[in-house]
């Protein structure tokens, strides 16, 4: 039942408090008697811990305790969303730059910071591994102790897990062209503007936890397990995250804070600095080698892929990042044969975790760049080679799995038109186009309760986290239409495990589909109750009652839900309660534990100019087209898509964590790590939406929000290749890198656009790379 | 040097007299002592702009200003842009044009934008870009902020 709200760009629910500063993020909360925590770590990638001298720190007025692993219950608790490998504080050795060794607790943050600077950690620096090559070298140290990995044949290596997918016969494909290349994608940090933080307070026999976490119920489970408490005593409040992008999916410091709250019997608060946040999470870096076979007409015959993803010292959710993204490594194409080997490799680096796109931008960078390489070699263009191979609606992309669930060619054509693909190009400019596909959630469980109150206003309960994607607005729009309430009279309640029913998680662009369907079903229950109520009141059969957009028609009368409630309940008042659920179970014999509930498809196109003197890429136009099934709120869809596009531009153009020769991060913090600013974004950025109502969510919707960065890098690199005649296979495409490659490319190369340069030697020297 | 000093400021039109440690930043005094948590803390090195406030008609990163430096000043934070429960035209435009996602950068962004408009009521898009270049947002694409600001500039209103 689609009414006035669905499909409209309804005003953002929660927007008012965000522009007035009234919105409370976790760092804005203050509890009585609250203590402050500061963590102490070592300025090296890996070290053996020899002892801790806290005497000076303990002498600082206001310091309550200095806690290291030895002060915690033994053996020190370990946790993680899949692998229970991360200790609450470092045990015996630190395994990455910034791993917390000591927690200082004090009455004020100033005292905690001062005392933390006085803690002496005696240690011996050890050799660290922080590249794929080093991690795979049998003579390198092991990142994780083999006893942490019982019954694991790979436990004596740094390979955590190796996945194999494939079909057809790669070796028998009679390709007329084989292109073979290696690609790299660097470590990137999430850089949510809200740093990581949490508060824990003892509460009776349990604990209250405030964390801007994407998965409040997963956090509740992990903490309840660790502290052997019933779920009902572990209450998680999840204030809206101030940006997350995957970084706040899984627990990081909440277990430690629970220990500290239990030890001090007082509320404890930890808010990291941005630098510390950089050391707590990152995107998985990757080195990917691909052999791709084609016929001379551009038809794809096979993909032979070896993906090496460098994860951190502890697994977090990173193995799933590797396995899920590489399952769809071949992209949205008809691929007759494929051989995919994907490895998650441990290293002495920041634990990598979920990050918008969930591993797809890395693999897609390689595989989409191969399409362009083939096109260049075959004299085709980037658009036509993709049109030739793109799966049609209903065609399989992986044998036996969910076929193409969108008319993806529409997105391609829309992007090509918007970028002016067929139009003449100004000299020195180039265009590029690429596509990307990401698997949606493979299983899930979302409950919602909707209460239609006596006055006709409504409450909807959803365990989703609204971290900027605008879930509150979408949920309110659904309720507004399904039970005919003005949007302003719907309140969305989130972020408290003691009042809101279970939701598995907020990830993989799932909430509109999973929670959205649960809410629609809860509204249907209310409609059923309204029908029965009207039938009883007018003494007619239920089939004589019609409900449309929440208006109830019975006999020749029409009344609103509020009028019906008033007449039926009288002075007792009362309300109607509807419950809804969406459940998609695991499938035990599926490589991912289940088929994707939908595919997120995007096509991105660029027109660029490259400054021949500096290597700077000037983005003339950036187009992103996402197939979203149905845009329940077109403005919000565009906001998400543009945000993803610019985040993608960041990792394509400028972002990378840089390590020194010992594995320490050299560019911690906002001064040395650049993300796009107002001056970096193209004014000519356009987001377009393809809507065919072919998704599994309410009204035919699919997930949104990750598509816009899946293929930014290959589209941009393709445009740079066209403009400057240089093919670059390592990200980011910094001015230094582009310039350097331009210097190295042969003047005889027919694809070289810029000829010899003269008279600019002085300027060029300034731009010589430093590394 | 004394450890604490008395500081007198007009904050959002209200006179405030406080004893503050001389090493304490204005950001912390606003948030922790005056409860004005709309001003946000992120990078603490003056790069992200989440802590932007207006001091005597100029925008500053309050993470870089000692509270004692603001003695005798007039300070405007996000809470001072409109009466409680109401929105300034700029705040309203931020919502209307889809400039607000997670919202963490928004108070600093709005404050910077308002000061930009106060200084230059009819900015060009390039001037808006320049004016907001000290404020980082990670959710959006900035362009909708430009649209929101230009919609309330003198040229268009």
Interface residues (C-beta under 8 A of the other chain):
Chain A: X9 X11 X12 X14 X15 X16 X17 X18 X19 X20 X21 X22 X23 X24 X25 X27 X28 X110 X190 X191 X192 X193 X194 X195 X240 X241 X242 X243 X244 X245 X271 X273 X274 X467 X468 X469 X470 X635 X636 X638 X639 X640 X642 X643 X645 X646 X647 X669 X670 X671 X675 X676 X677 X678 X679 X681 X683 X685
Chain B: X21 X31 X36 X37 X38 X39 X40 X41 X42 X43 X44 X45 X47 X48 X50 X77 X78 X79 X81 X82 X87 X91 X92 X94 X95 X96 X98 X100 X101 X102 X103 X104 X105 X106 X107 X110 X125 X128 X129 X130 X132 X133 X135 X136 X137 X138 X139 X140 X141 X142 X143 X144 X145 X146
